[in-house]
Amino acid sequence: MLWLPPISLITGIIGDYLTDFVKPHLPLQ
């Protein structure tokens, strides 16, 4: 039986990763 972390944890990690990856490529708001 696989252990799946809460969706909030997954989205948090992915969100932080995507933010760090995309932010430098976005124009300044």
C-alpha distance (Angstrom), angle and dihedral (degrees) to the residues before:
residue distance angle dihedral
M1 . . .
L2 3.78 . .
W3 3.78 120.1 .
L4 3.78 112.2 -131.2
P5 3.81 118.6 -163.9
P6 3.81 118.2 -134.0
I7 3.80 115.4 -78.5
S8 3.80 88.8 -119.6
L9 3.81 89.9 59.5
I10 3.81 92.7 48.3
T11 3.79 93.8 47.5
G12 3.80 90.3 45.6
I13 3.80 93.4 54.8
I14 3.80 93.7 41.9
G15 3.80 90.8 44.3
D16 3.80 92.5 53.1
Y17 3.81 90.7 46.9
L18 3.80 93.8 48.7
T19 3.80 91.4 44.8
D20 3.81 91.7 53.6
F21 3.81 90.3 45.9
V22 3.81 99.0 44.7
K23 3.80 103.4 33.0
P24 3.85 95.5 75.9
H25 3.82 88.9 53.6
L26 3.80 95.9 51.0
P27 3.81 121.9 91.3
L28 3.79 114.9 -112.8
Q29 3.77 111.3 -87.7
